[in-house]
Amino acid sequence: MHELALRMQFGDAQLWEGQYLRLLFNTHILRIVPANVSAFRSAATLYEFGKAAPVVYSETDTARVYAQDSVAIARTRRLFQRLDAVALDEEQSKRKLAEYVSGLREDTHGGGTDLA
């Protein structure tokens, strides 16, 4: 998840806190791409199967594309390698998300944090 998505403000602080806590405690693996890292052009999903060729799925506001050609597969694998290289590790990501929760609690409670 890109850190800029954590900064998007929809609803009130209570709604944000609930969403942050859900990510913090109900997500199997969470890795945050820091805000200072350029956003990537589009999301992609790589499906890999035991007995079939891999498939890349990508979506924009105007198209949904499935691709099986080797160039698309290689490009998607490089994208995931880059994400792995720039994203915070799991513990760092949890700490970053906890900072967002603490910041909300400081704003709504007037000082100090209640996050353990």
Helices and strands as residue ranges (DSSP letters): H 3-7, H 13-26, E 44-47, E 55-59, E 64-67, H 70-86, H 90-109
